[in-house]
Amino acid sequence: MSDKTINHKLRDIQDKNADVELLQAAIGRQSITGNEANFVEQLREVMTANGLKPNTADFLPGRPNIWGHRKGTEPGPSLMIVGHTDTVNVQGWSNAWEGQPREDPFGAIEVDGEIWGRGACDLKAGICASLAALRLLDAADIKLRGQISFAFIGDEESGEPGMGVSAGAKDLVQRVKQGEIATPDFAIYVEPTKLNVYTAQIGFFIADVKVTGKSAYFGTPQDGVDALKATHKILTALWRHEEELTAGPSHDFVGPSGILVTDIKGGGYIAVPGECALSVIRKLRPGEDLDQAVAQFENAVNSAELSDEISVEIKYPAGRDHPLGGSPVEIDPNHDAARLLATCVQQEHAQGGQIGGAPYWSEAPFLVNAIGCPTVYCAPGDISVAHTFNERVNVEEYLAAVRSFALFMVAYCGTETGEEE
C-alpha cells in the first residue's frame, strides 16, 4: 500500500465526531495536579478498548500513572507516546467568561472551530490524538510490525503547593530501568507545538533569594541595616549578568540564555527594611550545564558589594530531573525518526512539520538522559495559550494530528508485511 493510498484511506475513514468527542470527554475530566486519577479512569477505558492492556500504579498515594502497549506482529522498532495527565488550576476562569459559553473550564465547548477548556492544548489534545491515531489504524485494518506503547504520567505542572516535581516521570523511568516497562527506541512527548517537531528544549532553575539586614525606626535609620538597598545592589549585579547571557552564545532553535527577576517583596511598617526577598528564573540553552549556571548566578550575587551586616540566603525550590531545576536537552535535529515525523505531519497539516525547539521545559530529559531514548515534542495546540483563560485547540489541527500520528506509526513501526510504508 503506497503512502498516498494510506493517506486517502485514513482521511476517508476517520470518524471525526468520535475523535472530537474523545477530546471533549478528556477535558471534562478535571485533573488539576493532584487529581490525576480522575482522568486516568477515562484513559483506562479508552486504552482497554484499544487493546493496550493498561497498567496503573501510584507514583504518590492516590495519584496514578497509566501505561500500556501493543506488541507488533514481528520484531520491529518500538515507539512510545508520553504525556502528562495533570493540568494547571482554573482560578478566575469562570469569572473571566461569566455569562458566556466558555464559562465552564471543563465544558469543552466548541467555538468558531476551536475546543475550549483547561487542558485542551496542554496537553489532552496530544494524548487524545495519539490514542485516536491507533484507533484509526485499527479501523483501516493496518497492523503494526513494531511495538507501540503509551505512558501517561502525573505531577508535571508546578502550580499547586508542594506538587509539580515530576514525581510521575521519575516513577516511569525507574520502571523502565527495572525492566517492568520496555525501553522504547523513540518517543514523542505530546506537549503542544502547533504540530511542529521540537528536537530541543530549554532548561531552567528558579532561585529564591532572601536578603536580611536589620530593621529600625525611620527616625533613627542609623540603627538599622537596609535590606532593600542591599537588594538593589544584587539586582544591579543580576541585570549585568543578564546582559552577559543575552549577548553570549545563542542556540539555533531557542536563542540565548537569560535570567529574569520575577518577584520582589520588602519593606513596610514605616521603618528601615530589615528583609527583602526576590525570585529569579534562569533559562538555559541546550548544551549548558545546570550546575555551572547556578555557580555563575551565585557569583553574580556575590559580586554585589554588601555590608558584612547583610546576610543572603538562596534556595532552589524547583528541582526536576536535577536537584536544582530542569536540564536543557536536545537530540540531533536530523535524527531519522524526527525527520520522518515531520514529513508525516506535513502531509496532513501544511502549517506544521517544522523542526524547532521548545521555549518551555517539560519532561523529555527524563527519557533522553535517564533511559537513553531519543525524544521529541509534537502535538496540536499553541503553548502561548496554555495556563491562560484562553486555552483552546483548533479542531482541524487536532484532527490532522490524529492522521499525522497514524501515518508516523505506520512509517516508523512498519506493517505486518515487514515493509516500511
Buried (B, 14 or more C-beta within 10 A) or exposed (E): EEBEEBBEBBBEEBBBEEBBEBBBBBBBBBBBBBBBBEBBBBBBEBBEEBEBEBBBEBBBEEBBBBBBBBBBBBEBBBBBBBBBBBBBBBEEBBEBBEEEEBBBBBBBBBEEEBBBBBBBBBBBBBBBBBBBBBBBBBBBEBBBBBBBBBBBBBBBBBBBEEBBBBBBBBBBBBBBEEEEBEBBBBBBBBBBBBBBBBBBBBBBBBBBBBBBBBBBEEEEEEEBBBBBBBBBBBBEBBEEBBEEBBEEEEBEBBBEBBBEBEEBEBBEEEBBBBBBBBBBBBBBBBEBBBEEBBEBBBEBBEBBEBEEEBBBEEEBEBBBBBEBBBBBBBBEBEBEBBBBBBBBBBBBBEEBBBBBBBBBBBBBBBBBBBBEBBBBBBBBBBBEBBBEBBBBBBBEBBBBBBBBBBBBBBBBBBBEEEEBB
